[in-house]
Amino acid sequence: MTEARAATEDLQDCLPAQLQGPGARITRVAAGLSGAGVYRVEAESGSFVLKLAGMAEPSATWQRRCQTQALAAQAGLAPAIVHVDEPRRAVLSEFVVDRSFPMYYGDPRTREAAIAKLGSMLSRLHALPLPLDAEPKLPRDVLTGIWSGLSAQFPLPSFAAEAVQRVLSEAPPASDRSPVLSHNDVNPTNLVYDGEGLLLLDWDTTGPNDPLYDPAAISVFLRMDERSCLALLSAYEARALSRLPERFGYNRRLVAALCGAVFLHLARHAGHPGVSDGETLESTLSLGDLYQQFRTGAQSVATGAGKWRFGLALLKESLQL
């Protein structure tokens, strides 16, 4: 829902009757470029998350995504859905307290268990049936589209173009596996660890994709080394692997380049001017160093500058994979 819609429609109308009333407190959490809005709902009966999709999205696409999210929730892979208001494009889900998967993974004492849970969760996700009318959005095509708009109108450092062109000119290694129902945006902000299992949030980009894309994506954002990647894929496959598939490495480079381009696009949308200080590959912060600045508050991904640095760090990561 856009700001204009939020101003003219009572968000309580999106809630089921038993939650409506003065006792329900609704607070905006986030907003996306598509016009989607996310709200926290506090009521006497519990805490919930209300998500309203942008009205520009085709109704059939939204319905298909809701069906997929409901299927994932039934399988214990997403928070339980409490209410759906189709005319308002609203989905109300249970709020799940996050106990921080990155901390769980980052602790050497629990890292092995964290990787095992992550691999198992992705395997269960990919075992879900693909909707018959699901249309794949190939990551390479998405990257091509985003980059063509960026490179023509936004001043960028030369290594950013090098990272993107390197991926786009690379022939994808052959795969003998059929596409699966992929989340397509598995990153730490979309993972909820409730103390026992893992749940996935934000199903906006779900659709058919290469089975190795989701594991590759989270391995990039968690900065997994080769040993951890092997453990992740072994848990995913439920068998011990001795080497990483070439297609997994390719997907890691693709994910880093695509997400880097997305964050540069978001930085431009947020008003960032682009290259101003002659950024080079050497002067750009690594993903690990940038994460440290995010943790200390020296940088924030909520700002245009933070999005710009995050995008460049991901493109630098792609070149180094």
C-alpha positions in Angstrom: 0.0 0.0 0.0 1.3 3.4 -0.9 1.4 6.4 1.6 -1.7 7.8 -0.1 -3.6 4.6 0.4 -2.4 4.3 4.0 -3.7 7.8 4.6 -7.1 7.2 3.1 -7.8 3.7 4.3 -8.0 2.5 7.8 -5.4 -0.2 8.3 -7.7 -1.8 10.9 -10.0 -2.7 8.1 -7.3 -5.1 6.9 -7.5 -7.0 10.2 -9.9 -9.8 11.1 -12.9 -8.7 13.1 -11.6 -10.1 16.4 -8.5 -7.9 16.2 -10.1 -4.7 15.2 -10.7 -2.0 17.8 -8.9 0.6 20.0 -6.8 -2.2 21.6 -4.9 -2.9 18.3 -1.8 -0.8 17.9 -0.4 -0.7 14.3 3.1 0.6 13.7 4.8 0.9 10.3 8.0 -1.2 10.0 9.1 -0.8 6.5 8.2 0.2 2.9 9.3 -1.1 -0.4 9.8 0.5 -3.8 6.8 -1.5 -5.2 4.5 0.3 -2.7 4.4 -2.6 -0.3 4.1 -1.7 3.4 4.9 -3.8 6.5 3.3 -3.1 9.8 3.6 -4.5 13.3 0.3 -5.2 15.0 0.0 -5.5 18.7 -3.3 -6.8 20.1 -4.5 -8.4 23.3 -4.4 -11.8 21.7 -0.8 -11.4 20.5 1.6 -9.8 18.0 1.3 -10.0 14.3 2.8 -8.7 11.0 0.6 -7.0 8.4 1.9 -6.8 4.9 0.1 -4.9 2.1 1.3 -5.3 -1.4 1.5 -2.6 -4.0 -1.7 -2.3 -6.2 0.4 -2.1 -9.4 1.2 -5.8 -9.1 -1.0 -8.1 -11.2 -3.7 -9.8 -9.0 -2.8 -13.2 -10.3 0.9 -12.7 -9.3 -0.1 -11.7 -5.8 -2.5 -14.6 -5.4 0.1 -17.1 -6.6 2.6 -15.7 -4.1 0.1 -15.9 -1.3 -0.6 -19.5 -2.1 3.1 -20.2 -2.0 3.5 -18.5 1.3 0.5 -20.4 2.8 2.1 -23.7 1.6 5.4 -22.8 3.2 3.6 -21.8 6.4 1.8 -25.1 6.5 5.2 -26.9 6.1 6.7 -24.9 9.0 8.9 -22.8 6.7 7.2 -19.4 7.2 5.2 -17.8 10.0 1.6 -18.9 10.3 -0.9 -16.9 8.2 -3.7 -15.6 10.3 -5.8 -13.6 7.8 -5.9 -12.7 4.1 -7.8 -9.7 2.8 -7.6 -10.1 -1.0 -9.3 -6.8 -2.0 -6.8 -4.9 0.0 -3.9 -7.2 -0.9 -3.3 -7.7 2.8 -1.7 -10.7 4.6 -1.6 -10.9 8.4 0.9 -13.4 9.9 2.0 -14.3 13.3 4.9 -12.4 14.7 7.8 -14.7 15.6 10.5 -13.5 18.0 13.9 -13.6 16.2 16.8 -15.0 18.3 19.3 -14.0 15.6 20.5 -16.7 13.2 23.7 -14.8 12.4 24.7 -14.9 16.1 23.8 -18.6 16.2 25.8 -19.3 13.1 28.7 -17.0 14.3 29.2 -18.8 17.6 31.8 -21.5 17.0 30.0 -23.7 19.6 26.7 -23.7 17.5 28.0 -23.2 14.0 27.7 -26.8 13.0 24.2 -27.1 14.2 23.3 -23.8 12.5 24.5 -25.0 9.2 22.7 -28.3 9.5 19.4 -26.5 10.3 19.9 -24.1 7.4 20.7 -26.9 4.9 17.7 -29.0 6.1 15.3 -26.0 5.9 16.4 -25.2 2.3 15.9 -28.8 1.3 12.4 -28.9 2.8 11.6 -25.7 0.9 12.8 -27.0 -2.4 10.7 -30.2 -1.9 7.5 -28.1 -2.0 5.6 -28.4 -5.3 6.0 -25.7 -7.9 2.8 -23.9 -8.9 1.7 -25.1 -12.3 1.5 -21.5 -13.6 4.7 -20.3 -11.9 6.9 -18.2 -14.2 10.6 -18.1 -13.6 12.5 -14.9 -13.3 16.0 -15.8 -14.3 18.6 -14.0 -12.1 20.8 -13.3 -15.1 17.9 -11.6 -16.9 17.1 -9.6 -13.8 20.7 -8.5 -13.5 20.8 -7.5 -17.1 17.8 -5.3 -16.7 18.9 -3.6 -13.6 22.4 -3.0 -14.9 21.3 -1.6 -18.2 19.3 1.1 -16.3 22.1 1.8 -13.9 25.1 2.0 -16.2 23.4 4.4 -18.6 22.4 7.0 -16.0 24.5 6.5 -12.8 28.3 7.2 -12.4 29.8 4.0 -11.2 33.4 2.8 -10.4 35.0 0.7 -13.1 35.2 -2.4 -11.0 31.4 -2.5 -10.6 31.0 -2.9 -14.3 33.8 -5.5 -14.4 32.0 -7.6 -11.7 28.7 -7.5 -13.6 30.2 -8.1 -17.0 32.3 -11.0 -15.7 29.1 -12.8 -14.5 27.1 -12.0 -17.6 29.8 -13.2 -20.0 30.3 -16.4 -18.1 28.6 -19.5 -19.5 26.6 -21.1 -16.6 27.9 -24.6 -15.8 25.6 -27.4 -16.9 22.9 -28.7 -14.5 21.1 -32.0 -14.6 18.6 -30.9 -12.0 15.1 -29.4 -12.6 14.1 -26.0 -11.2 12.7 -26.0 -7.7 10.5 -23.6 -5.7 13.1 -21.1 -4.7 12.8 -18.3 -2.2 15.2 -16.3 -4.3 16.1 -13.8 -1.5 17.6 -15.9 1.3 19.6 -13.4 3.4 19.9 -12.9 7.1 17.2 -10.3 7.3 14.7 -12.8 5.8 15.7 -15.6 8.2 14.0 -15.9 11.6 15.5 -18.3 14.2 13.0 -19.0 16.9 15.4 -20.9 19.1 14.6 -24.3 17.5 14.0 -23.9 13.8 14.3 -21.5 10.9 11.5 -19.6 9.1 11.7 -17.5 6.0 10.1 -14.1 5.6 9.4 -11.9 2.5 8.1 -14.2 -0.3 7.9 -11.4 -2.9 10.5 -13.0 -5.2 9.7 -16.7 -4.8 9.5 -18.7 -8.0 11.2 -21.5 -10.0 15.0 -21.4 -10.0 18.2 -23.5 -9.9 18.3 -25.6 -6.7 21.7 -24.2 -5.8 20.7 -20.6 -6.0 19.2 -20.3 -2.5 22.2 -22.1 -0.8 24.6 -19.9 -2.8 22.8 -16.7 -1.7 22.9 -17.3 2.0 26.5 -18.5 1.8 27.5 -15.2 0.3 25.7 -13.1 2.9 27.1 -15.2 5.7 30.6 -15.1 4.1 30.9 -18.8 4.3 34.3 -20.4 3.6 34.7 -23.5 1.5 34.4 -25.8 4.5 31.2 -24.2 5.7 29.8 -24.3 2.1 30.5 -28.0 1.9 28.8 -28.5 5.2 25.8 -26.5 4.0 25.4 -28.4 0.8 26.0 -31.7 2.6 23.1 -30.9 4.9 21.0 -29.8 2.0 21.7 -33.0 0.0 21.5 -35.2 3.1 24.8 -36.8 2.0 28.5 -35.9 2.5 30.0 -33.9 -0.4 33.7 -33.8 -1.0 33.8 -30.8 -3.4 31.7 -27.9 -4.3 29.8 -28.1 -7.6 30.9 -25.6 -10.2 27.4 -24.4 -10.6 27.4 -23.4 -6.9 30.4 -21.2 -7.3 28.8 -19.7 -10.4 25.7 -18.9 -8.4 27.7 -17.3 -5.7 29.2 -14.9 -8.2 25.8 -14.2 -9.7 24.1 -13.6 -6.4 26.8 -11.2 -5.2 26.7 -9.3 -8.5 22.9 -9.2 -8.7 22.4 -8.1 -5.1 25.2 -5.5 -5.5 23.5 -4.0 -8.5 20.2 -4.0 -6.6 21.7 -2.0 -3.7 23.3 0.4 -6.1 19.8 0.9 -7.7 18.3 1.4 -4.2 21.1 3.9 -3.5 20.3 5.9 -6.6 16.6 5.8 -5.7 17.5 7.2 -2.3 19.3 10.1 -3.9 22.9 9.0 -3.8 24.9 10.8 -6.5 27.1 7.8 -7.5 30.9 8.0 -7.7 32.2 11.1 -6.0 35.4 10.1 -4.2 37.0 8.0 -7.0 36.1 4.7 -5.4 38.3 1.8 -6.5 38.4 -1.9 -5.8 41.1 -1.4 -3.2 39.4 1.5 -1.4 36.1 -0.2 -1.2 35.3 -1.9 2.1 35.1 -5.7 2.1 31.8 -7.3 3.0 33.2 -8.3 6.4 34.5 -4.8 7.2 31.2 -3.2 6.2 29.3 -5.6 8.4 31.4 -4.5 11.3 30.5 -0.9 10.5 26.8 -1.8 10.4 27.2 -3.4 13.8 28.8 -0.4 15.4 26.4 2.0 13.8 29.1 3.8 11.7 27.1 2.9 8.6 23.4 2.1 8.1 21.9 0.3 5.2 18.8 2.4 5.7 20.6 5.4 4.2 21.6 6.1 0.6 25.3 6.0 1.5 24.9 2.7 3.3 23.1 1.1 0.3 25.9 2.5 -2.0 28.6 1.0 0.2 26.7 -2.3 0.5 26.3 -2.6 -3.2 30.0 -1.9 -3.9 31.0 -4.4 -1.2 28.9 -7.1 -2.8 30.3 -6.4 -6.2 33.8 -6.6 -4.8 32.9 -9.9 -3.2 31.7 -11.2 -6.5 35.0 -10.5 -8.1 36.8 -12.3 -5.3 34.6 -15.5 -5.5 
